[in-house]
Amino acid sequence: MNKEEIPRIAKEALSEILSESGGILYSSHETLRSGDVYLLGFNPGGSGGNPVEQSINSMLTNTDNSYLDECWESHSGAWDSGKAPLQKKIQWILESLGLNTRDVCASNLIFLQSRKASDISFSLAKKCWPVHDAILNIIKPKLIIVFGNSKVSPYRYLHSMFGGDEEHFPSGHGNWSLKGFSCEINGRSVYVAGLPHLSRYSPIGKKEVVEWLSKQI
């Protein structure tokens, strides 16, 4: 598997939703290489974005990182490039692990855009999975960090696919937990680490989060 094959795989798997708003990679095409971590959210937020097909067509040339180079806005406000609260949380996690945010491959379980997770069908994850499978075959990560570990989340979807004994750890925020499990994906051992959703939870300054994730790399 090489990254030049991914656009073809994506167009075949996503043929019914190519014209709908969404995106695949949140990171540069240069992150489609071996790496320790794969970053996975639930789906792109907002509305009125570019069609999925455009994201596929630019996948092998895009050099931007959504968490560093994009100006985000929401009902709470608008921020300069990389300054939105969610962007800063992600930067903090990766930098605390000794990683450069720009070097980490990032995507979403579901590629279609919506303002709320409840507005998107969880069944779309199955349609998107062949693309993730191709990306994982290239990256070969030791750790998949996912944002959201509730009943409807990328964490829960991956656990339903691959199984594994779950572990729960204190998150440093009330009774919310960090959740994780070890599994095999394409014959390789991978640890899936589920954080509470970063729209509500902040890992910044929480040493227990960094210590937990560091052990998996």
C-alpha positions as CSV (number, residue, x, y, z in Angstrom):
1,M,0.0,0.0,0.0
2,N,1.2,3.5,-0.8
3,K,-0.5,6.8,-0.4
4,E,-1.0,7.3,-4.2
5,E,-3.6,4.5,-4.0
6,I,-5.8,6.3,-1.4
7,P,-7.7,8.7,-3.7
8,R,-8.9,5.8,-5.8
9,I,-9.9,3.8,-2.7
10,A,-11.7,6.9,-1.3
11,K,-13.6,7.6,-4.5
12,E,-14.8,4.0,-4.7
13,A,-15.8,3.8,-1.0
14,L,-17.5,7.2,-0.9
15,S,-19.0,7.3,-4.4
16,E,-22.5,8.0,-3.0
17,I,-21.4,11.0,-0.9
18,L,-18.8,12.7,-3.0
19,S,-20.9,15.9,-3.5
20,E,-21.7,16.3,0.2
21,S,-19.7,18.7,2.4
22,G,-16.8,17.2,4.3
23,G,-13.2,16.3,4.3
24,I,-10.8,13.5,4.9
25,L,-7.4,14.6,6.1
26,Y,-6.9,17.3,8.7
27,S,-3.2,17.2,8.2
28,S,-0.7,17.5,5.3
29,H,-0.2,14.8,2.7
30,E,3.3,14.5,4.1
31,T,1.8,12.8,7.2
32,L,0.8,9.8,5.1
33,R,3.9,7.9,6.2
34,S,5.0,5.7,9.1
35,G,4.2,7.4,12.4
36,D,3.5,6.5,16.0
37,V,0.1,8.2,16.3
38,Y,-3.1,8.5,14.3
39,L,-5.5,11.3,15.5
40,L,-9.2,10.7,15.0
41,G,-12.2,12.9,15.7
42,F,-15.8,12.1,15.1
43,N,-16.7,14.3,12.1
44,P,-16.0,17.8,10.8
45,G,-18.0,20.5,12.4
46,G,-19.7,23.5,10.9
47,S,-21.6,23.7,7.6
48,G,-21.1,25.0,4.0
49,G,-17.7,23.4,3.5
50,N,-16.2,22.0,0.3
51,P,-17.4,18.7,-1.1
52,V,-15.8,15.4,-0.1
53,E,-14.6,14.9,-3.7
54,Q,-12.5,18.1,-3.5
55,S,-10.8,16.8,-0.4
56,I,-9.9,13.6,-2.2
57,N,-8.6,15.5,-5.2
58,S,-6.3,17.6,-3.0
59,M,-5.3,14.8,-0.6
60,L,-1.8,14.3,-2.2
61,T,-0.9,18.0,-2.5
62,N,-2.4,19.7,0.6
63,T,0.2,21.0,3.0
64,D,-2.0,22.6,5.6
65,N,-2.8,21.3,9.0
66,S,-6.3,22.1,10.2
67,Y,-5.2,22.4,13.8
68,L,-2.5,24.9,13.0
69,D,-3.3,26.8,9.8
70,E,-7.1,27.3,9.8
71,C,-9.1,30.1,11.3
72,W,-12.1,28.5,13.1
73,E,-15.4,30.0,14.2
74,S,-18.4,28.7,16.1
75,H,-21.4,30.0,18.0
76,S,-18.8,30.9,20.8
77,G,-16.7,33.1,18.6
78,A,-14.0,33.3,15.9
79,W,-10.2,32.7,16.3
80,D,-7.0,33.3,14.3
81,S,-5.2,30.4,12.8
82,G,-4.6,27.6,15.4
83,K,-6.0,29.7,18.3
84,A,-9.5,28.1,18.7
85,P,-9.8,26.2,22.0
86,L,-10.1,22.8,20.4
87,Q,-7.1,23.4,18.2
88,K,-5.0,24.5,21.3
89,K,-6.0,21.4,23.2
90,I,-4.9,19.1,20.4
91,Q,-1.6,21.0,20.0
92,W,-1.0,20.6,23.8
93,I,-1.6,16.9,23.8
94,L,0.7,16.2,20.9
95,E,3.5,18.6,22.1
96,S,3.3,17.1,25.6
97,L,4.0,13.7,23.9
98,G,7.1,15.2,22.2
99,L,5.4,15.3,18.8
100,N,5.1,18.1,16.3
101,T,1.4,18.6,15.5
102,R,2.3,19.2,11.9
103,D,3.8,15.7,11.7
104,V,0.8,13.7,13.0
105,C,-1.8,12.3,10.6
106,A,-5.2,13.5,11.5
107,S,-8.7,12.7,10.3
108,N,-12.3,12.0,11.5
109,L,-14.1,8.7,11.8
110,I,-16.9,10.1,9.5
111,F,-15.9,12.5,6.7
112,L,-19.3,14.4,6.3
113,Q,-19.7,17.8,7.9
114,S,-22.4,18.7,10.5
115,R,-22.9,21.3,13.2
116,K,-23.6,18.6,15.8
117,A,-22.6,14.9,16.1
118,S,-26.3,14.1,16.5
119,D,-27.0,15.5,13.1
120,I,-24.8,12.8,11.4
121,S,-25.6,9.1,10.9
122,F,-23.3,6.8,12.8
123,S,-23.8,4.2,10.0
124,L,-21.7,6.4,7.8
125,A,-18.6,5.2,9.7
126,K,-18.8,1.9,7.8
127,K,-18.7,3.7,4.5
128,C,-15.7,5.7,5.5
129,W,-13.7,2.8,7.1
130,P,-12.0,1.5,3.9
131,V,-10.2,4.9,3.7
132,H,-9.1,4.7,7.3
133,D,-7.9,1.1,6.7
134,A,-5.8,2.3,3.8
135,I,-4.3,5.1,5.8
136,L,-3.6,2.8,8.8
137,N,-1.8,0.4,6.4
138,I,0.6,3.2,5.6
139,I,1.0,4.9,9.0
140,K,1.2,1.7,11.1
141,P,0.6,3.6,14.3
142,K,1.2,2.3,17.8
143,L,-1.5,4.6,19.2
144,I,-4.8,5.9,17.9
145,I,-5.9,8.9,19.9
146,V,-9.7,9.5,19.6
147,F,-11.8,12.4,20.8
148,G,-15.0,11.2,22.4
149,N,-15.4,8.0,24.3
150,S,-19.2,8.0,24.9
151,K,-21.8,5.6,23.4
152,V,-21.7,7.4,20.1
153,S,-18.0,8.1,19.5
154,P,-15.0,7.0,17.4
155,Y,-13.8,5.2,20.5
156,R,-16.9,3.1,20.8
157,Y,-17.0,2.4,17.0
158,L,-13.4,1.1,17.0
159,H,-14.1,-1.0,20.1
160,S,-17.1,-2.6,18.4
161,M,-14.9,-3.5,15.4
162,F,-11.8,-4.7,17.1
163,G,-12.7,-5.7,20.7
164,G,-10.2,-5.8,23.5
165,D,-10.4,-5.4,27.3
166,E,-11.2,-1.9,28.2
167,E,-9.3,0.1,30.8
168,H,-10.6,3.2,32.6
169,F,-8.5,5.9,34.2
170,P,-9.3,9.2,36.0
171,S,-9.4,12.1,33.5
172,G,-8.8,14.8,36.1
173,H,-12.3,16.2,35.5
174,G,-15.2,15.0,37.7
175,N,-16.3,11.5,37.0
176,W,-15.3,11.5,33.4
177,S,-12.9,8.7,32.4
178,L,-10.1,8.1,30.0
179,K,-10.8,4.9,28.2
180,G,-8.5,2.6,26.3
181,F,-8.0,-0.9,24.9
182,S,-5.3,-2.9,23.0
183,C,-6.2,-4.6,19.8
184,E,-4.9,-5.9,16.5
185,I,-5.5,-3.9,13.3
186,N,-4.2,-5.5,10.1
187,G,-2.0,-7.8,12.2
188,R,-0.4,-5.1,14.2
189,S,-0.8,-4.3,17.9
190,V,-2.5,-0.9,18.4
191,Y,-3.7,0.9,21.5
192,V,-6.9,3.0,21.1
193,A,-7.0,5.8,23.6
194,G,-10.4,7.6,24.1
195,L,-10.5,11.0,25.6
196,P,-13.7,12.7,26.7
197,H,-14.9,14.9,23.9
198,L,-12.6,17.9,23.6
199,S,-15.5,20.3,23.0
200,R,-16.3,19.9,26.8
201,Y,-13.1,18.4,28.3
202,S,-9.7,20.1,28.5
203,P,-6.6,17.9,28.9
204,I,-4.3,20.9,29.3
205,G,-2.2,20.7,32.4
206,K,-3.4,17.2,33.3
207,K,-0.2,15.1,33.8
208,E,-2.2,11.9,34.1
209,V,-3.3,12.2,30.5
210,V,0.2,12.6,29.2
211,E,1.6,9.8,31.3
212,W,-1.1,7.4,30.1
213,L,-0.6,8.2,26.4
214,S,3.2,8.2,26.7
215,K,3.1,4.6,27.8
216,Q,1.5,3.5,24.6
217,I,4.1,4.9,22.2
